[in-house]
Amino acid sequence: MTDSDVPHVPITLAPINLAEKLNRIPDFWQPRVVAEMNDYQFKLVRIEGDFIWHDHPETDETFIVLDGCLRIDFRDGSVQIGPGEMFVVPKGVEHKPFAEREVRMMLIEPRGTLNTGHEGGERTARNDVWI
């Protein structure tokens, strides 16, 4: 393959301001896509309270806390994640995020991954919504 065979994809020469994007998300538990890399999406989300038990059988899920303190519960324990920290939940591992107070974070996962896994329900957010 030569350089002339590679499709030209225009890029925007501006950084993505995460704080500004987070301030535009009105509701809790509604992830919004801010970027893609290959087949992975970078999603910002504001959360507060308890989520549902779920897993993602086909993929790992990365949580990066930007502000607040996130607890992820597992059937055999939990992990606390603070600002500037990240945690990867392995594929197929049942988990339940919880935030006593508002947490602002980034999720990294493949395009099309539902926030509730295969559990569904009222907490399932629309997918592929960009901000």
MARGULO-454197 format. One record per atom (N, C-alpha, C): z negated, y, x; residue in three letters. Coordinates in steps of 0.001 Angstrom, whole numbers, padded with zeros to 6 digits, always signed. Each point is the difference from the previous one (the first is absolute). Example, Ala and Ser with C-alpha at 12.3 -4.5 7.8 and 13.67 -1.06 7.14 Angstrom:
% residues 2
-007800-005690+013190ALA/+000000+001190-000890ALA/+000000+001200+000900ALA/+000720+001050-000350SER/-000060+001190+000820SER/-000730+001090-000770SER/
% end
This chain:
% residues 131
+000000-001174+000848MET/+000000+001174-000848MET/+000000+001237+000894MET/+000871+000917-000303THR/+000067+001244+000766THR/-000695+001108-000773THR/-000207+001130+000669ASP/-000627+001151-000653ASP/+000784+000430-001233ASP/+001316-000149+000027SER/+000803+000423-001147SER/-000173-000945-001193SER/-000503-001222+000224ASP/-000221-000961-001082ASP/-001338+000214-000711ASP/-000890+000747+000615VAL/-001324+000224-000574VAL/+000107+001110-001041VAL/-000454-000274-001250PRO/+000088+001059-001021PRO/-000886+001188+000357PRO/+000479+001193-000291HIS/-000755+001216+000266HIS/-000925+000272-001174HIS/-001282+000093+000268VAL/-000979+000306-001029VAL/-000632+001341+000354VAL/+000180+000993-000862PRO/-000591+001309+000312PRO/-001523-000061-000065PRO/-000656+000743+000875ILE/-001459+000058-000018ILE/-000444+001432-000228ILE/-001184+000105-000557THR/-000598+001314-000183THR/-000856+000290+001219THR/+000254+001111+000648LEU/-000708+000346+001226LEU/-001251+000819-000325LEU/-000900-000614-000747ALA/-001266+000640-000348ALA/-001063-001082-000121ALA/-001200+000277+000478PRO/-001071-000999-000128PRO/-000455-000109-001456PRO/-000608-001116-000318ILE/-000575-000203-001330ILE/-001465+000417+000079ILE/-000382+000966-000811ASN/-001380+000488-000019ASN/-000796-000847-000988ASN/-000837-000894+000517LEU/-000725-000945-000848LEU/-000978+000696-000936LEU/-000702+001020+000483ALA/-000966+000712-000851ALA/+000711+000684-001163ALA/+001132+000637+000276GLU/+000759+000667-001058GLU/+000485-001011-001029GLU/+000495-001135+000464LYS/+000479-001047-000923LYS/-001152-000544-000840LYS/-001143-000272+000620LEU/-001153-000511-000744LEU/-000460+000984-001072LEU/+000055+001296+000307ASN/-000400+001021-000976ASN/+000922+000046-001211ASN/+001188-000568+000118ARG/+000953-000028-001113ARG/-000124-001260-000853ARG/-000881-000915+000374ILE/-000202-001213-000791ILE/-001118+000276-001005ILE/+000331+000056-001299PRO/-000990+000423-000997PRO/-001009-001078-000405PRO/+000382-001268+000066ASP/-000835-001066-000554ASP/-000464-000983+001067ASP/-001156-000595-000252PHE/-000491-001070+000865PHE/+000811-001275-000241PHE/+000043-000840+001046TRP/+000595-001339-000074TRP/+001502+000027-000295TRP/+000677+001086+000388GLN/+001450+000122-000222GLN/+000702+000269+001337GLN/+000251-001043+000805PRO/+000630+000201+001315PRO/+001360+000681-000113PRO/+000282+000871+000973ARG/+001274+000708+000062ARG/+000612-000216+001382ARG/+001277-000290+000034VAL/+000721-000256+001244VAL/+000311+001324+000681VAL/-000281+000055+001315VAL/+000339+001201+000773VAL/+001033-000281+001087VAL/+000204-001286+000328ALA/+000983-000355+001031ALA/+000279-001497-000067ALA/+001137-000373+000590GLU/+000347-001408+000157GLU/+000416-000246+001438GLU/-000289-001202+000467MET/+000449-000446+001314MET/+000446-001447-000168MET/+001276-000239+000229ASN/+000575-001307-000292ASN/-000289-000321-001464ASN/-000646-001107-000309ASP/-000303-000343-001395ASP/-001436+000340-000375ASP/-000689+000750+000854TYR/-001402+000342-000265TYR/-000129+001425-000525TYR/-000950+000172-000915GLN/-000283+001328-000548GLN/-001368+000482+000474GLN/-000074+001307+000224PHE/-001245+000687+000301PHE/-000391+000718-001288PHE/-001134-000391-000580LYS/-000426+000539-001290LYS/-001326+000729+000162LYS/-000113+001145-000658LEU/-001265+000721-000057LEU/-000611-000240-001367LEU/-001335-000082-000027VAL/-000687-000240-001267VAL/-001387+000613+000056VAL/-000446+000470-001155ARG/-001379+000473-000182ARG/-000679-001049-000885ARG/-001186-000444+000413ILE/-000708-000981-000809ILE/-001451+000419-000198ILE/-000582-000505-001067GLU/-001423+000191-000243GLU/-000421-001072-000992GLU/-001149-000613+000268GLY/-000498-001053-000876GLY/+000442-001376+000460GLY/-000006-000919-000945ASP/+000260-001405+000272ASP/+001420-000370-000399ASP/+000639-000842+000791PHE/+001323-000514-000328PHE/-000162-001410-000558PHE/+001062-000786-000002ILE/-000066-001368-000512ILE/+000180-000991+001144ILE/-000501-001198-000199TRP/+000258-001076+000959TRP/+001480-000344-000058TRP/+000625-000076+001175HIS/+001414-000364+000067HIS/+000340-000451+001415HIS/+001191-000557+000142ASP/+000505-000323+001332ASP/+001499+000268+000022ASP/+000553-000108+001188HIS/+001442+000157+000202HIS/+000463-001245+000763HIS/+000456-001037-000734PRO/+000335-001278+000636PRO/+001107+000072+001048PRO/+000885+001018-000099GLU/+001146+000058+000902GLU/-000154+000965+001160GLU/-001075+000816+000020THR/-000053+001035+001030THR/-001423+000421+000350THR/-000172+000446+001236ASP/-001224+000682+000403ASP/+000019+001393-000641ASP/-001179+000645-000030GLU/-000099+001366-000526GLU/-000876+000808+000950GLU/+000499+001154+000436THR/-000732+000847+000937THR/-000600+001203-000721THR/-001299+000215+000214PHE/-000726+001141-000543PHE/-000368+000917+001164PHE/+000367+001280-000076ILE/-000384+001001+000998ILE/-000737+001104-000746ILE/-001290+000164+000271VAL/-000797+001008-000694VAL/+000170+001343+000709VAL/+000376+001004-000772LEU/+000167+001351+000521LEU/-001230+000854-000280LEU/-000637-000246-001167ASP/-001176+000769-000396ASP/-000843-000855-000941ASP/-001315-000031+000225GLY/-000901-000772-000848GLY/-000388-001321+000631GLY/-000662-000837-000774CYS/-000450-001305+000485CYS/+000422-001076-001001CYS/+000820-000898+000464LEU/+000528-001087-000817LEU/-000753-001293+000307LEU/-000335-000720-001054ARG/-000533-001354+000177ARG/+001020-000960-000593ARG/+000349-001022+000755ILE/+000857-001049-000544ILE/-000858-001244-000109ILE/-000157-000482-001232ASP/-000777-001200-000254ASP/+000892-001226+000104ASP/-000582-001060+000546PHE/+000632-001312+000069PHE/-000963-000981-000651PHE/+000450-001164-000328ARG/-000862-000982-000665ARG/-001182-000403+000882ARG/+000121+000186+001324ASP/-001079-000412+000911ASP/-000555+001154+000835ASP/+000177+001255-000467GLY/-000539+001141+000739GLY/+000794+001257-000295GLY/-000197+001022+000833SER/+000725+001258-000186SER/+000150+000695+001342SER/+000885+000994+000022VAL/+000205+000822+001189VAL/-000010+001457-000435VAL/-000628+000866+000808GLN/-000027+001444-000236GLN/+001006+000642+000944GLN/+000796+000924-000542ILE/+001012+000677+000797ILE/-000185+001509-000183ILE/-000193+000709+001095GLY/-000210+001444-000045GLY/+001226+000764+000433GLY/-000088+001333-000005PRO/+001135+000844+000399PRO/+000482-000342+001407PRO/+001313-000129+000127GLY/+000590-000324+001292GLY/-000027-001477+000335GLY/-000439-000836-000949GLU/-000039-001442+000231GLU/+001004-000705-000905GLU/+000384-001205+000428MET/+000933-000788-000791MET/-000437-001443-000043MET/+000517-000706-001004PHE/-000306-001420-000148PHE/+001216-000679-000621PHE/+000339-001185+000496VAL/+001111-000768-000539VAL/-000557-001202-000764VAL/+000309-000062-001296VAL/-000368-001159-000812VAL/+001142-001010+000131VAL/-000293-001206+000509PRO/+001067-000996+000164PRO/+000575-000459-001341PRO/+001258-000393+000034LYS/+000645-000450-001223LYS/-000771-001163-000613LYS/-000063+000020-001336GLY/-000657-001068-000730GLY/-001508+000104-000099GLY/-000617+000995+000642VAL/-001460+000148-000034VAL/-000388+000884-001183VAL/-000818-000542-000901GLU/-000444+000755-001163GLU/-000953+001111+000440GLU/+000207+001179-000549HIS/-000806+001157+000388HIS/-000107+000983-001164HIS/-000969+000939+000131LYS/-000235+001002-001042LYS/-000490+001279+000664LYS/+000846+001040+000053PRO/-000437+001286+000559PRO/-001022+000689-000915PRO/-000895+000757+000639PHE/-001011+000766-000732PHE/-000289+001284+000760PHE/-000146+001101-000754ALA/-000352+001297+000600ALA/-001054+000659-000874ALA/-001192+000167+000550GLU/-001070+000660-000750GLU/+000378+001439-000330GLU/+000638+000668+000973ARG/+000530+001358-000180ARG/+001481-000038+000376ARG/+000700+001063-000303GLU/+001440+000010+000258GLU/+000342-000377+001441GLU/+001000-000864+000129VAL/+000560-000382+001293VAL/+001486+000340-000039VAL/+000474+000580+001090ARG/+001421+000285+000167ARG/+000488-000881+001138ARG/+001050-000756-000277MET/+000444-000953+001018MET/+001492-000253-000060MET/+000467-000679+001039MET/+001384-000436+000084MET/+000028-001521-000070MET/+000966-000513-000737LEU/+000267-001430-000053LEU/+001346-000241+000664LEU/+000103-001097+000730ILE/+001290-000386+000581ILE/+000269-001421-000469ILE/+001128-000151-000705GLU/+000344-001305-000564GLU/+001493-000041-000294GLU/+000562-001200-000172PRO/+001428-000088-000281PRO/+000388+000688-001312PRO/+001192+000537-000032ARG/+000539+000613-001217ARG/-000114-001008-001149ARG/-000414+000491-001167GLY/-000087-000860-001177GLY/-001341-000680-000212GLY/-000953+000188+000919THR/-001312-000627-000138THR/-000802+000709-001084THR/-000443-000746-001010LEU/-000825+000577-001063LEU/-001434+000166+000475LEU/-000636+001086-000394ASN/-001372+000271+000444ASN/-000999-001028-000519ASN/+000316-000667-001101THR/-000910-001009-000565THR/+000462-001422+000306THR/+000926-000159+000923GLY/+000513-001337+000290GLY/+000635-000586-001244GLY/-000350-001252-000310HIS/+000539-000655-001195HIS/-000970+000074-001176HIS/-001083+000775+000146GLU/-001012+000073-001060GLU/+000443+000843-001186GLU/+000792+001044+000255GLY/+000451+000868-001089GLY/-001151+000769-000613GLY/+000184+000476-001227GLY/-001047+000727-000703GLY/+000176+001501+000065GLY/-000993+000695-000570GLU/+000086+001459-000134GLU/-000041+000742+001328GLU/-000492-000627+001057ARG/-000052+000663+001309ARG/+001307-000123+000786ARG/+000972-000748-000520THR/+001269-000149+000704THR/+000755+001325-000024THR/+000319+000520+001184ALA/+000710+001276+000121ALA/+001502-000245+000021ALA/+000761+001011-000426ARG/+001447-000070+000143ARG/+000332-000087+001474ARG/+000992-000773+000314ASN/+000390-000210+001387ASN/+001073+000990+000436ASN/+000095+000221+001299ASP/+001070+000793+000603ASP/+000063+001439-000529ASP/-001151+000591-000305VAL/-000051+001400-000415VAL/-000236+000837+001253VAL/+000935+000888+000294TRP/-000072+000849+001193TRP/-000660+001335-000332TRP/-000652+000554+001013ILE/-000553+001342-000137ILE/+000400+000812+001227ILE/
% end
